Amino acid sequence: MKKITVAIDGHSSCGKSTMAKDLARRVGYVYVDTGAMYRCVTLYALRHGLFLEDGSIKTEELRKAMGDIKITFTFNPETGRPDAYLNGECVEREIRSLEVSNHVSPIATLAFVREDMVEQQRQMGLEGGIVMDGRDIGTVVFPNAELKIFVTASAEVRAQRRYDELKQKGMPADYDDILKNVQERDYIDSHREVSPLRQADDALLLDNSNMTIDEQNAWLMERFEEAVNL
């Protein structure tokens, strides 16, 4: 059976990563969470004081630091999924915080950050057999991917999911703050000049607002089997 590239794009907190991780595990593919990569850059910037008080970024300082930001993924046998590492440190928990969520979209709009991340992502997927999710995988990173999915859900549903996830992890969470963050990220992601979030012309649309995880996984598996058997 041929190995294909699966590109899953969509809005924040719509379950892209969960879908992608589960599919990769079931079919034996490599999974790459590109959103986690931008979150790692954001965490680095926060830790190194590269945000001003008004939320703007010390752009030139970050540009110079990009060579020092090494992002890798290591499989976690306890969860059955890969964890993100920033310069050798596991930061999977830290990058999911609301503080990082509130700062990641401006980081992701920077052309030099996206260029660096896209190059790393393309290198990861040279041989196929990969499932990658993000905002511009099917439009920019892998425009020739054999299977492209665009996932969405209502902002309210996505905020509730994010709230439940944070509470489950024992992290502080406020639904209204999360909903505001989701709406702001939607606007920024869709209106940025570099690689704006949009559905690729040949991507399949999945609105999972009223679907269970099992239902969306079954739907995706059907689409995968159709793509590999073309």
C-alpha positions as MATLAB code, in Angstrom:
seq = 'MKKITVAIDGHSSCGKSTMAKDLARRVGYVYVDTGAMYRCVTLYALRHGLFLEDGSIKTEELRKAMGDIKITFTFNPETGRPDAYLNGECVEREIRSLEVSNHVSPIATLAFVREDMVEQQRQMGLEGGIVMDGRDIGTVVFPNAELKIFVTASAEVRAQRRYDELKQKGMPADYDDILKNVQERDYIDSHREVSPLRQADDALLLDNSNMTIDEQNAWLMERFEEAVNL';
ca = [
       0.000    0.000    0.000;
       1.391    3.382   -0.992;
       2.294    5.911    1.701;
       0.522    9.240    1.313;
       0.666   12.662    2.922;
      -2.363   13.692    4.975;
      -2.822   17.445    5.510;
      -5.352   18.511    8.150;
      -6.058   22.247    8.453;
      -8.689   24.196   10.344;
      -9.586   26.597   13.104;
      -8.041   26.554   16.575;
      -9.396   24.088   19.155;
     -11.496   22.163   16.631;
      -9.882   18.807   17.341;
      -7.419   18.699   14.447;
      -4.583   17.376   16.577;
      -6.701   14.667   18.202;
      -7.887   13.476   14.787;
      -4.425   13.580   13.279;
      -2.760   11.777   16.191;
      -5.347    9.017   16.236;
      -5.170    8.469   12.481;
      -1.364    8.374   12.508;
      -1.346    5.809   15.315;
      -3.922    3.600   13.576;
      -2.162    3.538   10.202;
       1.443    3.621   11.444;
       2.276    7.088   10.068;
       4.425    9.833   11.580;
       2.420   12.642   13.183;
       3.574   16.263   13.287;
       1.660   18.936   15.233;
       2.664   22.139   13.455;
       0.599   24.239   15.850;
       2.818   22.947   18.650;
       5.837   24.212   16.712;
       4.491   27.781   16.674;
       3.576   27.410   20.332;
       7.168   26.400   21.071;
       8.462   29.553   19.378;
       5.929   31.559   21.393;
       7.027   29.930   24.645;
      10.653   30.714   23.788;
       9.720   34.357   23.135;
       7.823   34.602   26.426;
      10.669   33.066   28.384;
      13.241   35.373   26.827;
      11.296   38.610   27.254;
      10.633   39.109   23.553;
       7.147   40.545   24.106;
       6.648   44.188   25.059;
       4.022   45.223   27.616;
       1.533   46.080   24.869;
       1.854   42.560   23.437;
       3.977   43.536   20.452;
       7.011   41.432   19.585;
      10.686   42.381   19.593;
      10.825   41.220   15.985;
      14.507   41.676   15.224;
      15.579   39.974   18.450;
      13.337   37.012   17.658;
      14.634   36.870   14.089;
      18.201   36.597   15.388;
      17.164   33.915   17.891;
      15.501   31.581   15.373;
      18.718   29.659   14.851;
      18.698   28.815   18.568;
      15.156   27.393   18.523;
      15.224   23.650   17.914;
      11.878   21.841   17.930;
      11.541   18.066   17.965;
       8.871   15.491   18.724;
       9.377   12.354   20.807;
       6.866    9.540   21.106;
       5.374    9.218   24.587;
       4.568    5.546   25.287;
       2.267    6.479   28.186;
      -0.053    8.597   26.031;
       0.646    6.867   22.731;
       1.291   10.281   21.183;
       4.307   12.505   20.508;
       5.346   15.261   22.900;
       6.856   18.570   21.767;
      10.384   19.403   22.862;
      11.975   22.843   22.826;
      15.766   22.681   22.794;
      15.660   19.243   24.392;
      13.065   20.104   27.077;
       9.611   18.542   27.032;
       7.205   21.509   26.933;
       3.992   19.715   25.959;
       2.160   21.022   29.043;
       3.600   24.553   28.975;
       2.706   25.240   25.346;
      -0.988   24.456   25.999;
      -1.378   27.245   28.576;
      -3.729   30.160   27.953;
      -0.748   32.537   28.144;
       0.823   30.842   25.137;
      -2.559   30.691   23.381;
      -2.955   34.445   23.837;
       0.420   35.170   22.212;
       0.795   32.517   19.503;
      -1.196   34.125   16.664;
       1.022   37.253   16.391;
       4.096   35.002   16.372;
       2.564   32.875   13.620;
       1.966   35.929   11.417;
       5.705   36.691   11.164;
       7.023   35.728    7.734;
      10.463   34.668    8.948;
       8.949   32.411   11.619;
       6.622   30.745    9.111;
       9.418   30.282    6.586;
      11.583   28.562    9.191;
       8.748   26.322   10.401;
       7.546   25.437    6.876;
      11.046   24.360    5.862;
      11.308   22.119    8.926;
       7.855   20.673    8.192;
       8.675   19.922    4.544;
      11.838   18.105    5.570;
       9.791   15.951    7.951;
       7.419   14.898    5.163;
       9.757   14.212    2.258;
       9.027   10.483    2.101;
       5.276   10.498    2.742;
       3.706    8.357    5.436;
       2.965   11.475    7.451;
      -0.068   13.135    9.046;
       0.395   16.846    9.657;
      -2.069   19.363   11.030;
      -2.013   23.143   11.232;
      -3.312   26.221    9.417;
      -1.570   26.090    6.029;
      -0.547   22.464    5.493;
      -2.754   21.800    2.478;
      -2.277   25.261    0.971;
       1.426   25.991    1.575;
       3.428   23.175    3.172;
       2.069   20.244    1.154;
      -0.088   21.631   -1.685;
       0.172   18.248   -3.440;
      -0.932   16.159   -0.453;
      -3.061   13.200   -1.499;
      -5.595   13.815    1.282;
      -6.557   17.268    2.553;
      -9.090   17.891    5.305;
     -10.380   21.256    6.556;
     -11.900   21.018   10.033;
     -14.164   23.536   11.702;
     -16.713   23.862   14.521;
     -18.583   26.743   16.110;
     -16.522   29.092   18.278;
     -18.670   28.255   21.309;
     -18.139   24.507   20.910;
     -14.410   24.966   20.461;
     -14.162   27.192   23.537;
     -16.006   24.620   25.641;
     -13.689   21.857   24.444;
     -10.641   23.946   25.292;
     -12.090   24.782   28.711;
     -12.764   21.111   29.454;
      -9.259   20.142   28.329;
      -7.567   22.682   30.603;
      -9.727   21.770   33.598;
      -8.983   18.090   33.045;
      -5.277   18.886   33.184;
      -5.748   20.861   36.392;
      -4.864   24.138   34.701;
      -6.686   27.453   35.313;
      -9.475   28.163   32.825;
     -12.215   30.748   32.272;
     -14.765   30.012   29.532;
     -15.352   33.664   28.566;
     -11.618   34.336   28.263;
     -11.171   31.212   26.160;
     -14.084   32.114   23.853;
     -12.606   35.572   23.318;
      -9.217   33.999   22.551;
     -10.772   31.574   20.044;
     -12.587   34.391   18.224;
      -9.500   36.615   18.155;
      -7.330   33.780   16.822;
      -9.877   33.024   14.096;
      -9.714   36.621   12.909;
      -5.922   36.870   13.044;
      -5.377   33.480   11.381;
      -7.780   34.290    8.548;
      -6.539   37.838    7.899;
      -2.748   37.556    8.197;
      -0.740   38.474    5.106;
       1.452   35.354    5.130;
      -0.287   31.993    4.605;
      -3.754   32.962    5.884;
      -6.028   30.192    7.092;
      -8.281   29.058    4.256;
      -9.725   25.852    2.905;
      -7.734   24.473   -0.026;
      -9.793   24.092   -3.185;
      -9.400   20.303   -3.099;
      -9.814   19.865    0.680;
     -12.741   17.983    2.186;
     -14.741   20.004    4.735;
     -15.554   18.518    8.136;
     -17.727   20.411   10.609;
     -17.445   18.368   13.796;
     -19.537   20.640   16.049;
     -22.001   17.834   16.754;
     -19.740   14.799   16.309;
     -18.112   12.579   18.895;
     -14.414   11.795   18.672;
     -15.260    8.230   17.566;
     -17.543    9.547   14.823;
     -14.970   11.955   13.424;
     -12.239    9.315   13.578;
     -14.426    6.879   11.651;
     -15.160    9.565    9.041;
     -11.458   10.359    8.647;
     -10.487    6.695    8.393;
     -12.961    6.236    5.541;
     -11.486    9.217    3.686;
      -7.964    7.867    4.284;
      -8.813    4.447    2.890;
     -10.374    6.060   -0.168;
      -7.222    8.144   -0.756;
      -4.698    5.299   -0.447;
      -6.742    3.112   -2.790;
      -7.001    5.648   -5.613;
];
